[in-house]
Amino acid sequence: MSWHLTVALGLALIPIVLSPGTSAILTAQYAAAGGRRDVVAVMFGTCTGLCMHACLAALGLSALITASVTALMTVKVIGAVYLIGLGCHLLVKKPPQTDTPAKTSGRNVFLQALFGNIANPKAVLVYLTLPVQFLQPGESAAAAAFLLAVLHIVMLVPWLGLWALVVGSARRSRRLKTVTAHVQRGGGLLLIGLGVRSMLTR
C-alpha cells in the first residue's frame, strides 16, 4: 500500500480513537476497580472486534448491510440496545471496593468489549467507507480495510493503556477513593446516552 494511504487513514483515525466509546468506558471502569487483567481483556476484545470489522468490509458484508435499510436499522437497534443495557448494568451494579481488585471473569470482560465493538453500526460504516476515500487506482479495498484495522489497533491500544494508567493512579490516591463509583456511574450514563443517540440517529 502507498505511504499516502497510511498517512491519510492515520490522520482520519485520530478523532475516532480519541472520542469516548465503549472501549474507553470499560477500560476506565476496570482500571478504577484495580483489574489489570480485565483492562487487557478489554483491549483484546476491542482489537478482535476491529479485525472482524476489517474482515466484514473485505468480504463485502458491510456493503450488504449498508445497502439494506432494514438490515442497517436492525444492526443499529441491536447495538443501541446493547449499549443501553450495558449502561444500565453499570448504574445498578454495586461499585467494587477500591482496596481489592474486582472479581470478574476475563472471558466475560473480553466478550463485553467484543460485542460492544462489533455491534456498533458506526464502526461498520467507518470500515466500509473510510478506506475507499483514499484509494489510488489499482489499490485493493480489502487490503486498505485491513490496513485501517492495523492502524486503529496501533493507535487505540496505547491510548487505552494511558487511560487505564491515569484512572489506576487516581484509584491509588486516598483522596480519590470515590473514583470507582464516579467512573462506573458516569460511564453507565454515557453508554446509555450513546445508545439512545445511536437509536435516534438516522
Summary of the structure (lengths in Angstrom):
residues: 202
radius of gyration: 17.6
end to end distance: 33.7
largest distance: 58.6
contacts: 662
relative contact order: 0.23
helix: 81%
strand: 0%
